[in-house]
């Protein structure tokens, strides 16, 4: 309704509620006495009473109070500059009975959003809060290019909000004020709105407030439907699997009028139950207004407007716009039929009629008119865009005109004429393909690279963080199984956890076309998950979904999200591929939840966290002893412990038992094959078996970055730096921000004796990670090989400051002394390491490296033999390590390689 002053609302409320206390005979006298000469007040109250009597409960007191709330919102001071959750408010861009709307900056993703805020006073009315949240859930249950997308519904410090897509453009209302629309432009806008409604209706959602104020014209001419605040779901919450993601909307009580009077359908004005045909009525009112710049029913008061909707027909279009074809009037008349059964029964049938009407209008008049004009309408009137799209449109019109002129004039087409016609047809099809008029399905090209960013934990609770991380990581793993798409590995995507960054910049850094982002909020056993697939180049949303589930239903959420995202990638996946990415790996009961907890701790890689991960994986297996993923998690945990903290013999033995168990349960588990490969390579030095397992792992998961990295290491062990480089480059393509993989690439340069490149890459890494000690060790080694000993010593000293005098930093210092001719100091360092090895484990390889750099063959081979016996993992690089260049000509070198199975 039109905005009223606060005292006006109070007066209507008082008179209405008191009038209800009188019987029908006494009520008229009461109303005359109370309203006096105020005829408008009398009409308003009588209209409310009439509707109340039809429905039994037209408008309860809280609804009228909501009208007063609108006045309070309007007069409230601006909140510009405040921060709500992750959003900083810029300026207020709108308001309504359900709250204020601000242009805000999402500090996490660096993008503008429209943030709708629920007034604080609404918190006292749970039903109002629920209706507010319904706006987001109704809108987020659908995804369509013509619908403004909802990013998140949330609450921060008692402030409820909805974060929505910010549309750079103007409302259709404002657009109408600027210029009169041409017929084809009006029809095109109507078609786009109808497509939005079709998508909503197909999911059981009604809009119920279609009007020019809720329709935006984007600056590129695209239409976006806004404000599902009055949306209503016509279907109940479904209970099984894929359909469980649909959230039922809050039902408005029977008899309560919701919407804007001038655009209400007759059944809506009466407060009766409505369906999708009510939205089509409202769209008919909008189309009438677009064509005539006049509302068909708007009168001096809301009650008069409702009376006109119920009782009178609008003024015929032909009287207002004589030049309009009759076909348009027939469409509008059908849309505005008083009885819902007499209207269009679906948005699809309306779209079909409007599209046919458009083609008829284009070609109605003879083609002898101005080549850029058909049916008296300039071709640029199709869409309110400019530049390249308009030039394409005009060229399209010319091509169509030539084809039709030839067909009509040639009674017997010549061979030459037919060839020309075929050429023109081909040109036309190409224009259609690359112009703005082909359907989204035709225009859509496959998305072949994505990154799943770490989901935001809406609770901010470390105890529930494993769920948000686990969902992100699980999506990465699922899509990694597809060979036709590049999926960025966890390590790189999780670099953005808790950081605010522009989506375009993130996509550029990761080298992807699309990003998956989301938020997970847990309340008790209930989960709310919001997910988006974003076109990173255009920063536009391709799909969004919002789910409410029990925590135990995490796998169901994951399956639905996977399917929906897969559909929007436009890869035309086969049934087998869809089955592959939705393969059930949840286990029984809540085993999957324990598995996610285990992975959460495993990713921390500290000794304490690894022990905690083992506890979680064992909890999962206690629930489901046949849960293959949990066995793989155990294998990975023991591998990490054996490689870094514990006795390799015991840890790798346990790792192998668990990896084998996982493969027995599921031989097609890529993670299990990788774990087995790591065990065979790192501990047994069984290169052929490890390579076989790794290649099988990549067959099952072509985007497995760690498998490519391990194949790099395996080829370095064989001395094949060229093949190693190919594998590490593939790993970096999948995980570009990985410090481990970048360090491995610098190692290859070092092993190839290309120290300049090694130093350059290390300098880049150090500029971004100045506190990573092993980078300083590595760059010190490269400087030493180049005989830049002062710089080598400075880098070594920096590593020592960061790590203390551990075995690695001491070994690096000893090698620098050895290569710089300071033999006595080098030997002193080697002896220091030998004494240290008597107190704790020190890799014999590190001591051998100092003697190798000195050229002391006897000592070098003695310590290398010991390293082989201890299964030092560093022995795997002996073929390429420059520090042993001085001893490779010795016959003992080849014998050593044979004795440790590296020959």
C-alpha positions in Angstrom: 0.0 0.0 0.0 1.1 3.6 -0.4 3.1 4.8 2.5 1.0 6.6 5.2 1.9 8.8 8.1 2.2 7.0 11.4 -0.9 8.7 12.9 -2.9 7.7 9.9 -2.0 4.0 10.4 -2.9 4.3 14.1 -6.2 5.8 13.3 -7.1 3.1 10.8 -6.0 0.5 13.3 -8.1 1.9 16.1 -11.3 2.4 14.1 -11.0 -1.0 12.4 -10.6 -3.0 15.6 -13.3 -1.1 17.5 -15.7 -1.5 14.6 -15.4 -5.3 14.8 -16.9 -5.2 18.3 -20.2 -3.8 17.0 -22.9 -6.0 15.3 -23.7 -5.3 11.7 -26.8 -3.1 12.6 -24.8 -0.7 14.9 -21.5 -0.8 13.0 -22.6 1.7 10.2 -23.6 4.3 12.8 -20.4 3.9 14.6 -18.3 4.3 11.5 -20.2 7.4 10.4 -19.7 8.9 13.9 -15.9 8.0 14.0 -15.0 8.9 10.4 -17.1 12.1 10.1 -16.3 13.9 6.9 -13.1 11.7 6.3 -14.5 9.7 3.4 -11.2 8.1 2.6 -10.9 6.8 6.2 -14.4 5.4 6.0 -13.6 3.6 2.7 -10.4 2.2 4.0 -12.0 0.7 7.1 -15.0 -0.6 5.3 -12.7 -2.3 2.8 -10.8 -4.0 5.6 -14.0 -5.1 7.4 -15.4 -6.5 4.1 -12.3 -8.6 3.5 -12.3 -9.7 7.1 -15.8 -11.0 6.8 -15.0 -12.9 3.6 -12.0 -14.6 5.2 -12.7 -14.7 8.9 -9.3 -13.1 9.7 -8.3 -10.6 7.1 -5.7 -8.6 9.0 -4.6 -9.2 12.5 -3.1 -6.5 14.7 0.5 -7.4 14.1 0.1 -6.9 10.4 -1.2 -3.3 10.9 1.7 -2.7 13.3 4.0 -3.8 10.5 2.7 -0.8 8.6 3.7 1.4 11.5 7.1 -0.3 11.4 7.6 0.9 7.9 7.3 4.5 9.0 9.8 3.8 11.8 12.2 2.3 9.4 11.9 5.2 7.0 12.5 7.7 9.8 15.3 5.8 11.5 18.9 7.2 11.2 21.2 5.8 8.6 23.5 2.9 9.6 26.2 3.8 7.0 29.7 2.8 8.1 28.5 0.1 10.5 29.8 -3.5 10.1 27.4 -6.4 10.5 29.0 -9.8 10.5 31.3 -9.8 7.4 29.5 -6.9 5.8 30.4 -3.2 6.0 27.4 -0.9 5.2 27.9 1.8 2.5 24.6 3.5 1.9 20.9 2.8 2.1 19.4 1.9 -1.2 15.9 0.9 -0.3 13.4 0.1 2.4 10.1 -1.7 2.9 7.9 -3.2 5.5 10.3 -6.1 6.0 13.4 -3.9 6.5 16.1 -1.6 5.1 18.4 -2.5 2.2 22.0 -1.3 2.1 24.7 -1.4 -0.4 27.4 -3.3 1.5 30.9 -4.8 1.0 31.4 -8.5 1.7 34.8 -8.2 3.4 35.5 -11.9 2.9 35.1 -11.9 -0.9 35.6 -8.3 -1.7 32.4 -7.8 -3.5 29.4 -5.6 -3.2 26.1 -7.0 -2.0 22.6 -5.7 -1.3 22.2 -6.4 2.4 18.6 -6.5 3.8 18.3 -5.8 7.5 15.4 -6.9 9.7 14.4 -4.2 12.2 15.5 -4.9 15.8 11.9 -4.7 17.0 10.9 -7.7 14.7 12.9 -10.0 17.0 10.0 -9.9 19.4 7.8 -11.6 16.7 9.3 -15.0 15.7 6.7 -15.3 12.9 7.9 -12.1 11.3 11.6 -13.2 11.6 10.6 -16.5 10.0 8.9 -14.7 7.2 12.0 -12.5 6.7 14.2 -15.7 6.5 11.6 -17.2 4.1 12.6 -14.5 1.6 16.1 -15.9 1.3 15.0 -19.5 1.4 12.4 -19.2 -1.2 14.7 -17.3 -3.6 17.7 -19.5 -2.9 15.8 -22.6 -3.8 15.9 -21.5 -7.4 18.7 -20.4 -9.6 18.0 -18.6 -12.8 19.8 -15.7 -14.7 16.7 -13.5 -14.4 16.4 -13.9 -10.7 18.5 -11.8 -8.2 20.5 -14.3 -6.2 20.6 -14.7 -2.5 24.0 -15.3 -1.1 23.4 -15.9 2.6 20.7 -15.5 5.3 22.3 -15.0 8.6 22.3 -13.3 12.0 25.1 -11.3 13.8 24.8 -9.9 17.3 21.0 -10.1 17.1 20.7 -8.5 13.7 19.1 -10.7 11.1 20.1 -10.1 7.5 20.0 -11.4 4.0 22.9 -10.9 1.6 21.7 -10.6 -2.0 23.2 -10.0 -5.4 23.7 -6.3 -6.0 22.4 -5.3 -9.4 24.1 -2.5 -11.1 21.2 -0.9 -12.9 17.8 0.8 -12.4 14.3 -0.4 -11.5 11.8 -0.9 -14.3 9.8 1.9 -12.6 12.7 4.3 -13.1 13.3 3.0 -16.6 9.7 3.8 -17.4 10.1 7.3 -16.1 13.0 8.0 -18.5 11.4 6.9 -21.8 8.5 5.2 -23.4 9.2 1.6 -24.2 8.8 0.3 -27.8 6.5 -2.7 -28.1 9.2 -5.3 -28.7 11.2 -4.0 -25.8 8.2 -4.3 -23.5 7.6 -7.8 -24.7 11.2 -8.8 -24.3 11.2 -7.6 -20.7 8.0 -9.5 -20.1 9.5 -12.7 -21.5 12.5 -12.4 -19.2 10.3 -11.9 -16.2 8.1 -14.8 -17.3 11.2 -17.0 -17.5 12.1 -16.1 -14.0 8.6 -17.0 -12.8 8.7 -20.2 -14.7 11.9 -21.2 -12.9 10.3 -20.3 -9.5 7.0 -22.0 -10.2 8.7 -25.2 -11.3 10.1 -25.4 -7.7 6.8 -24.6 -6.1 7.7 -21.0 -5.2 5.3 -18.0 -5.9 6.5 -14.4 -5.9 3.2 -12.6 -5.1 4.5 -9.1 -5.6 5.5 -8.7 -9.2 5.6 -5.0 -10.0 8.1 -2.6 -11.8 9.7 -1.7 -8.5 10.8 -5.4 -8.0 12.2 -5.7 -11.6 15.7 -4.4 -12.3 17.2 -3.6 -15.7 20.9 -4.4 -15.5 23.2 -2.0 -17.2 23.7 -4.5 -20.0 19.9 -4.8 -20.6 19.4 -8.0 -18.7 16.3 -8.3 -16.5 16.5 -9.4 -12.8 13.5 -10.1 -10.6 14.0 -8.9 -7.0 12.4 -9.3 -3.6 11.0 -12.7 -2.9 10.0 -11.2 0.5 6.4 -12.1 -0.2 7.3 -15.5 -1.8 5.3 -18.5 -0.8 6.2 -22.2 -1.3 3.3 -24.3 -2.6 4.9 -27.6 -1.7 5.8 -29.2 1.6 9.3 -29.9 2.6 10.2 -33.2 1.0 12.0 -35.8 3.1 14.2 -37.9 1.0 17.6 -37.5 -0.6 17.8 -35.0 -3.4 14.6 -33.1 -2.6 15.5 -32.6 1.0 17.3 -29.4 0.0 14.0 -27.6 -0.7 12.9 -25.5 2.3 9.2 -25.0 2.8 8.2 -21.3 3.0 6.1 -19.8 5.7 2.4 -19.9 4.8 0.7 -16.6 5.2 -2.6 -17.0 7.1 -5.7 -17.4 5.1 -7.3 -14.0 4.4 -4.2 -11.9 5.0 -3.6 -9.7 2.0 0.0 -9.7 0.9 1.4 -7.7 -2.1 1.0 -4.2 -3.7 -2.7 -3.3 -4.4 -2.3 -2.1 -8.0 -0.7 -5.4 -9.0 -2.8 -7.8 -7.0 -4.9 -10.5 -8.7 -8.6 -10.7 -7.8 -8.1 -13.7 -5.6 -5.1 -12.0 -3.9 -7.2 -8.8 -3.2 -9.9 -11.0 -1.6 -7.3 -12.6 0.7 -8.0 -16.0 -0.8 -5.5 -18.8 -1.5 -3.4 -18.0 -4.6 -1.3 -20.0 -7.0 1.1 -19.4 -9.9 -1.6 -17.8 -12.0 -1.8 -14.9 -9.6 1.9 -14.0 -10.5 0.9 -14.1 -14.2 -2.0 -11.6 -13.5 0.6 -9.3 -11.9 2.9 -9.6 -14.8 -0.1 -8.8 -17.1 -0.5 -5.5 -15.1 3.2 -4.8 -15.6 3.0 -5.5 -19.4 -0.1 -3.2 -19.7 1.8 -0.5 -17.9 4.9 -1.0 -20.1 2.8 -0.6 -23.2 0.7 2.4 -22.1 2.6 4.1 -19.2 -0.7 3.8 -17.3 -1.8 1.4 -14.6 -4.9 -0.5 -15.5 -6.5 -0.4 -12.1 -4.8 2.2 -9.9 -7.3 4.5 -8.2 -7.3 7.3 -5.7 -7.3 4.9 -2.6 -6.2 1.3 -2.1 -9.8 0.3 -1.5 -10.9 1.8 -4.8 -8.0 0.1 -6.5 -9.1 -3.3 -5.1 -12.7 -2.6 -6.2 -11.5 -1.9 -9.7 -9.5 -5.2 -9.7 -12.5 -7.1 -8.6 -15.2 -5.5 -10.7 -14.0 -3.5 -13.7 -12.1 -4.2 -16.9 -9.1 -2.1 -17.8 -9.4 0.5 -20.6 -8.7 -1.3 -23.9 -5.1 -1.1 -25.2 -6.3 -0.1 -28.6 -7.8 3.1 -27.3 -4.6 4.2 -25.5 -2.1 3.0 -28.1 -4.0 2.7 -31.4 -0.9 1.5 -33.3 -0.5 -1.7 -31.2 -1.4 -4.9 -33.0 -4.4 -6.9 -31.8 -2.3 -9.9 -30.9 -0.7 -7.9 -28.0 -4.1 -6.9 -26.7 -5.3 -10.6 -26.8 -2.3 -11.6 -24.7 -2.9 -8.9 -22.1 -6.6 -9.6 -22.0 -5.9 -13.2 -21.3 -3.4 -12.4 -18.6 -5.9 -10.1 -16.8 -8.9 -12.4 -16.9 -10.7 -12.1 -13.5 -11.0 -15.9 -13.2 -7.7 -17.7 -12.7 -9.0 -20.6 -14.8 -9.4 -18.2 -17.8 -5.8 -16.9 -17.7 -2.6 -18.5 -18.9 -2.2 -21.7 -17.0 1.6 -21.6 -17.0 4.5 -19.1 -17.5 5.7 -21.4 -20.3 2.6 -21.0 -22.4 2.8 -17.2 -22.0 6.4 -17.3 -23.1 5.5 -19.3 -26.2 2.8 -16.9 -27.2 5.1 -13.8 -26.6 7.9 -15.4 -28.6 5.5 -16.1 -31.5 4.1 -12.6 -31.2 7.6 -11.1 -31.4 8.4 -13.0 -34.6 5.2 -11.9 -36.1 5.8 -8.2 -35.2 9.3 -8.4 -36.7 8.1 -9.6 -40.1 4.6 -8.3 -40.4 5.3 -5.4 -42.8 6.9 -5.7 -46.2 10.6 -6.0 -46.4 10.7 -2.9 -48.7 10.8 -0.7 -45.6 14.0 0.7 -44.1 16.4 -2.2 -43.9 16.8 -1.7 -40.1 13.0 -1.4 -39.4 10.5 -4.2 -39.3 6.8 -3.6 -38.4 7.7 0.0 -37.7 10.0 -1.0 -34.8 13.7 -0.2 -34.8 15.7 -3.4 -34.3 17.5 -1.8 -31.4 14.2 -1.8 -29.5 14.5 -5.5 -28.8 16.7 -5.0 -25.7 17.9 -1.8 -23.9 21.5 -2.4 -24.8 24.0 -0.7 -27.0 27.2 -1.1 -28.9 28.2 -4.6 -30.1 24.8 -6.2 -29.3 22.9 -3.6 -31.2 25.1 -3.9 -34.3 24.7 -7.7 -34.1 20.9 -7.2 -33.8 20.8 -5.0 -36.9 22.9 -7.5 -38.9 20.6 -10.3 -37.8 17.5 -8.3 -39.0 19.1 -7.7 -42.4 19.9 -11.4 -42.8 16.4 -12.5 -41.9 15.0 -9.9 -44.3 17.1 -11.1 -47.2 16.1 -14.7 -46.6 12.4 -13.9 -46.4 12.5 -11.6 -49.4 14.1 -14.3 -51.6 11.7 -17.1 -50.4 8.7 -14.9 -51.2 9.9 -13.6 -54.6 11.5 -16.7 -56.1 8.8 -19.0 -57.6 11.6 -21.3 -58.8 14.9 -20.8 -57.0 18.0 -21.0 -59.0 21.1 -23.0 -58.1 23.0 -19.8 -57.5 20.1 -18.4 -55.4 19.9 -21.5 -53.3 23.7 -21.3 -52.6 23.3 -17.7 -51.6 20.4 -18.6 -49.4 22.5 -21.3 -47.7 25.3 -18.8 -47.1 23.0 -16.2 -45.7 21.4 -18.8 -43.4 24.9 -19.9 -42.2 25.7 -16.2 -41.4 22.5 -15.8 -39.6 23.1 -18.9 -37.5 26.5 -17.6 -36.5 25.0 -14.3 -35.5 22.4 -16.1 -33.4 25.2 -18.1 -31.8 27.3 -15.2 -30.8 24.6 -12.5 -30.2 22.7 -11.8 -27.1 19.5 -13.5 -28.4 20.5 -17.1 -28.3 19.3 -19.0 -25.3 21.5 -19.4 -22.2 21.8 -23.0 -23.0 23.2 -22.3 -26.5 25.5 -19.6 -25.2 26.8 -21.5 -22.2 30.3 -23.0 -22.7 31.8 -25.8 -20.6 33.5 -24.7 -17.4 36.8 -26.7 -17.4 38.5 -25.3 -14.3 37.1 -24.7 -10.8 38.3 -24.1 -7.2 36.3 -24.8 -4.1 37.2 -22.2 -1.5 37.0 -23.1 2.1 33.5 -22.8 3.4 33.0 -20.2 6.1 32.1 -21.5 9.5 29.1 -19.4 10.4 29.5 -20.4 14.1 33.1 -19.2 14.4 33.5 -22.2 16.6 36.7 -24.3 16.3 34.8 -27.3 17.5 32.5 -27.3 14.5 35.1 -26.0 12.0 35.7 -29.6 10.8 32.3 -29.6 9.1 32.9 -26.5 6.9 36.4 -27.7 6.0 35.2 -31.2 5.4 32.5 -30.2 3.0 34.9 -28.1 1.0 37.5 -30.8 0.9 35.0 -33.4 0.0 33.7 -31.4 -3.0 37.3 -30.9 -4.2 37.9 -34.7 -4.0 34.6 -35.5 -5.8 35.2 -33.2 -8.8 38.8 -34.2 -9.0 37.6 -37.6 -10.2 36.6 -36.0 -13.5 39.2 -36.0 -16.3 37.6 -33.2 -18.2 38.0 -30.5 -15.6 40.9 -29.0 -13.6 40.1 -28.8 -9.9 42.4 -26.8 -7.6 43.8 -28.8 -4.8 42.9 -28.2 -1.1 46.3 -26.7 -0.2 45.9 -23.7 -2.6 42.2 -23.1 -2.2 42.5 -23.1 1.6 45.1 -20.3 1.4 42.1 -18.0 1.3 40.5 -19.3 4.5 39.4 -16.3 6.6 40.8 -13.8 4.2 39.0 -11.1 2.3 39.9 -11.1 -1.4 38.4 -10.2 -4.7 36.9 -13.2 -6.5 38.5 -12.2 -9.8 41.9 -12.0 -8.3 41.5 -15.3 -6.6 40.4 -16.9 -9.9 43.4 -15.3 -11.6 45.9 -16.5 -9.0 44.4 -20.1 -9.2 43.9 -20.1 -12.9 40.2 -21.1 -12.9 37.0 -20.0 -14.5 34.6 -20.6 -11.6 34.7 -20.7 -7.8 32.5 -22.6 -5.3 32.0 -20.7 -2.0 29.7 -21.4 0.9 28.8 -21.0 4.6 28.0 -23.7 7.1 26.2 -22.9 10.3 25.4 -25.5 13.0 22.7 -25.1 15.7 22.6 -28.2 17.8 22.0 -31.1 15.5 20.8 -28.9 12.6 23.0 -27.6 9.8 22.3 -24.7 7.5 24.5 -24.8 4.4 24.6 -22.1 1.7 26.5 -22.7 -1.5 27.3 -20.7 -4.6 28.9 -21.5 -7.9 30.3 -18.2 -9.2 31.6 -17.3 -12.7 34.8 -15.7 -11.6 35.4 -13.6 -14.7 32.0 -11.9 -14.6 31.6 -12.2 -10.8 28.1 -13.5 -11.5 26.4 -16.3 -9.8 25.7 -19.5 -11.9 23.9 -21.4 -9.1 23.1 -21.1 -5.5 21.5 -23.4 -3.0 20.5 -23.3 0.7 20.0 -26.5 2.7 18.8 -27.3 6.2 19.7 -30.7 7.4 20.6 -32.8 10.4 24.3 -33.1 10.8 24.0 -36.8 10.3 22.7 -36.1 6.8 25.9 -34.5 5.6 26.4 -37.0 2.8 23.0 -36.2 1.4 23.8 -32.5 1.3 27.1 -33.3 -0.4 25.4 -35.4 -3.1 22.8 -32.8 -3.9 25.4 -30.0 -4.1 27.6 -32.1 -6.3 24.8 -32.8 -8.7 23.6 -29.2 -8.9 27.1 -27.8 -9.5 27.9 -30.6 -12.1 24.8 -29.6 -14.0 25.9 -25.9 -14.2 29.4 -26.8 -15.4 27.9 -27.7 -18.9 30.2 -30.6 -19.3 27.4 -32.9 -20.6 28.5 -35.6 -18.1 27.6 -39.2 -18.8 25.7 -41.3 -16.3 28.9 -43.1 -15.3 30.6 -39.8 -14.7 27.7 -38.6 -12.5 27.8 -41.9 -10.6 31.5 -41.4 -10.2 31.3 -38.0 -8.5 28.4 -39.0 -6.3 29.7 -42.3 -5.2 28.5 -43.1 -1.7 31.5 -42.9 0.7 29.6 -41.9 3.8 29.8 -45.1 5.8 27.2 -46.2 8.3 25.7 -44.0 11.0 27.7 -40.9 11.7 31.0 -42.5 10.6 31.4 -39.8 7.9 31.3 -37.1 10.5 34.1 -38.7 12.4 36.0 -39.1 9.2 35.7 -35.4 8.5 37.0 -34.7 12.0 40.0 -37.0 11.4 40.9 -35.2 8.1 40.6 -31.9 9.9 43.3 -32.9 12.4 45.4 -34.7 9.8 45.7 -31.5 7.7 47.3 -29.8 10.7 50.3 -32.2 10.4 51.6 -31.7 14.0 52.4 -34.8 16.0 49.6 -34.0 18.4 47.1 -33.4 15.7 48.1 -36.6 13.9 47.5 -38.6 17.1 44.1 -36.9 17.3 43.3 -37.8 13.7 44.0 -41.5 14.4 41.5 -41.4 17.3 38.8 -39.9 15.0 39.4 -42.4 12.2 39.2 -45.2 14.8 35.9 -43.8 16.1 34.6 -44.0 12.5 35.7 -47.6 12.2 34.0 -48.5 15.5 30.8 -47.4 13.9 31.5 -49.0 10.5 34.3 -51.5 10.4 34.0 -51.6 6.6 34.5 -47.9 6.1 37.3 -47.8 3.5 37.9 -44.0 3.7 38.6 -44.3 7.4 41.3 -46.9 6.8 42.9 -44.6 4.2 42.9 -41.8 6.8 44.7 -44.1 9.3 47.3 -45.0 6.6 47.9 -41.3 5.8 48.3 -40.4 9.5 50.8 -43.2 10.1 52.8 -42.2 7.0 53.1 -38.6 8.3 54.1 -39.8 11.7 56.7 -42.2 10.3 58.2 -39.6 7.9 58.5 -36.9 10.5 58.1 -37.9 14.2 58.2 -41.7 15.0 60.1 -44.8 14.2 59.6 -45.4 10.5 59.5 -49.2 10.9 56.5 -49.3 13.3 54.6 -46.4 11.7 55.0 -47.6 8.1 54.0 -51.1 9.1 50.7 -49.8 10.5 50.2 -47.6 7.5 50.6 -50.5 5.1 48.1 -52.7 7.0 45.5 -49.9 6.9 46.1 -49.1 3.2 45.8 -52.7 2.3 42.5 -53.0 4.3 41.1 -50.0 2.4 42.0 -51.5 -0.9 40.4 -54.8 0.0 37.1 -53.0 0.8 37.3 -50.6 -2.2 39.9 -51.3 -4.9 38.8 -48.1 -6.8 39.7 -45.7 -4.0 42.3 -43.3 -5.3 43.4 -42.2 -1.8 44.1 -45.8 -0.9 46.3 -46.4 -4.0 48.2 -43.1 -3.2 48.8 -44.2 0.4 50.1 -47.6 -0.8 52.4 -45.8 -3.3 53.8 -43.5 -0.6 54.5 -46.5 1.7 56.2 -48.5 -1.1 58.3 -45.5 -2.2 59.2 -43.7 1.0 59.8 -46.8 3.2 60.5 -49.7 0.9 62.1 -47.8 -2.0 60.1 -50.1 -4.3 59.9 -47.7 -7.3 58.1 -50.0 -9.7 55.3 -50.9 -7.3 55.0 -47.2 -6.2 54.7 -46.0 -9.8 52.0 -48.6 -10.6 50.0 -47.5 -7.6 50.4 -43.8 -8.4 49.3 -44.2 -12.0 46.2 -46.2 -10.8 45.5 -43.4 -8.4 45.6 -40.8 -11.2 43.3 -43.0 -13.3 40.7 -42.8 -10.6 41.4 -39.1 -9.7 43.1 -37.2 -12.6 43.3 -34.1 -10.5 45.3 -35.7 -7.7 48.1 -33.1 -7.1 49.9 -35.2 -4.5 50.1 -38.2 -6.8 51.8 -36.0 -9.5 54.2 -34.6 -6.9 55.1 -38.1 -5.7 55.7 -39.2 -9.3 58.0 -36.2 -9.6 60.0 -37.4 -6.6 60.1 -41.0 -8.0 61.6 -39.7 -11.3 64.1 -37.7 -9.4 65.2 -40.9 -7.6 65.7 -42.4 -11.1 67.7 -39.3 -12.2 65.1 -38.3 -14.8 64.8 -34.5 -14.1 62.9 -33.9 -17.4 60.0 -36.2 -16.4 60.1 -35.0 -12.9 59.6 -31.5 -14.1 56.6 -32.5 -16.2 54.9 -34.1 -13.1 55.7 -31.2 -10.8 54.3 -28.7 -13.3 51.1 -30.6 -13.4 51.0 -30.7 -9.6 51.5 -26.9 -9.6 48.7 -26.4 -12.2 46.4 -28.1 -9.7 47.9 -26.6 -6.6 49.6 -23.3 -7.7 50.1 -21.9 -4.2 51.6 -25.0 -2.6 54.8 -24.2 -0.9 55.9 -27.8 -1.0 55.4 -28.1 -4.8 57.1 -24.8 -5.5 60.0 -25.8 -3.3 60.2 -29.1 -5.2 60.4 -27.2 -8.5 63.2 -25.1 -7.1 64.9 -28.4 -6.0 64.7 -29.7 -9.6 66.4 -26.5 -10.8 69.1 -27.1 -8.1 69.5 -30.7 -9.1 69.8 -29.7 -12.8 72.6 -27.3 -11.6 70.4 -24.3 -12.8 71.1 -22.4 -9.6 70.1 -19.0 -11.0 66.5 -20.2 -11.6 66.5 -22.0 -8.2 67.6 -18.8 -6.4 65.1 -16.7 -8.3 62.2 -19.0 -7.4 63.3 -19.1 -3.8 63.5 -15.3 -3.6 59.9 -15.1 -4.8 58.8 -17.7 -2.3 60.7 -15.9 0.5 59.1 -12.6 -0.4 55.7 -14.1 0.4 56.8 -16.5 3.2 59.7 -14.8 5.0 59.4 -17.1 8.0 59.8 -20.5 6.3 63.2 -21.7 7.4 63.8 -24.5 4.9 63.6 -22.0 2.0 66.7 -20.3 3.5 68.5 -23.6 3.7 67.7 -24.4 0.1 68.7 -20.9 -1.2 71.9 -21.2 0.8 72.8 -24.5 -1.0 72.2 -22.9 -4.4 74.4 -19.9 -3.5 77.1 -22.2 -2.3 77.1 -24.2 -5.6 77.5 -20.8 -7.4 80.5 -20.0 -5.0 78.6 -17.0 -3.6 79.6 -18.0 -0.1 78.8 -14.8 1.7 75.2 -14.9 0.5 75.1 -18.6 1.3 76.3 -18.0 4.9 73.8 -15.2 5.4 70.9 -17.4 4.2 72.1 -20.2 6.4 72.3 -17.9 9.4 68.7 -16.7 8.8 67.6 -20.4 8.8 69.4 -21.0 12.1 67.7 -17.9 13.7 64.3 -19.3 12.6 64.9 -23.0 13.5 67.8 -23.0 15.9 70.8 -25.3 15.2 68.9 -28.4 14.1 70.3 -31.2 12.0 69.2 -29.6 8.7 70.6 -26.2 9.3 73.9 -27.6 10.7 74.3 -29.8 7.6 73.8 -26.9 5.3 76.4 -24.9 7.2 78.8 -27.7 7.0 78.3 -28.1 3.2 78.9 -24.3 2.7 82.2 -24.5 4.7 83.2 -27.6 2.7 82.6 -26.0 -0.7 84.3 -22.7 0.3 87.5 -24.5 1.3 87.0 -24.2 5.1 87.6 -28.0 5.6 88.3 -27.9 9.4 85.1 -26.0 10.1 83.2 -28.4 7.9 84.6 -31.4 9.7 83.7 -29.8 13.0 80.1 -29.5 11.9 80.0 -33.1 10.8 81.4 -34.3 14.1 78.9 -32.1 16.0 76.1 -33.9 14.0 77.6 -37.2 14.9 77.6 -36.4 18.6 74.0 -35.2 18.2 73.0 -38.5 16.6 73.9 -40.3 19.8 71.2 -38.3 21.7 68.4 -38.3 19.0 67.7 -39.4 15.5 69.8 -37.6 12.9 69.7 -38.7 9.3 73.1 -40.2 8.4 72.6 -38.8 4.9 73.0 -35.2 6.3 76.5 -36.1 7.7 77.4 -37.9 4.5 76.5 -34.8 2.5 79.2 -32.7 4.3 81.9 -35.4 3.6 80.7 -35.6 0.0 81.1 -31.9 -0.4 84.6 -32.2 1.0 85.5 -35.0 -1.4 86.2 -37.3 1.6 85.1 -40.5 -0.2 85.7 -42.9 2.7 83.7 -41.0 5.2 81.0 -40.2 2.7 80.5 -43.9 1.7 80.6 -45.0 5.3 77.8 -42.6 6.3 75.8 -43.3 3.1 75.9 -47.0 3.9 74.5 -46.2 7.3 71.8 -44.0 5.7 70.8 -46.9 3.5 70.5 -49.2 6.5 68.4 -46.6 8.4 66.1 -46.1 5.4 66.8 -42.4 5.4 64.3 -40.9 3.0 66.9 -38.4 1.7 68.7 -41.3 0.1 66.0 -41.2 -2.6 67.7 -38.1 -4.1 71.2 -39.4 -4.2 71.4 -39.7 -8.0 70.8 -36.0 -8.5 72.2 -34.3 -5.4 75.2 -32.1 -6.4 77.0 -32.5 -3.1 78.0 -36.1 -4.2 79.4 -35.0 -7.6 83.0 -35.6 -6.3 82.4 -39.3 -5.4 80.2 -40.6 -8.2 83.3 -41.8 -10.2 84.2 -44.1 -7.4 83.2 -47.8 -8.0 81.7 -47.9 -4.6 78.9 -45.5 -5.8 77.2 -48.0 -8.1 77.5 -50.8 -5.6 75.9 -48.6 -3.0 72.9 -47.9 -5.3 72.5 -51.7 -5.9 72.7 -52.5 -2.2 69.8 -50.2 -1.3 67.7 -51.3 -4.3 68.3 -48.0 -6.2 70.5 -49.3 -8.9 
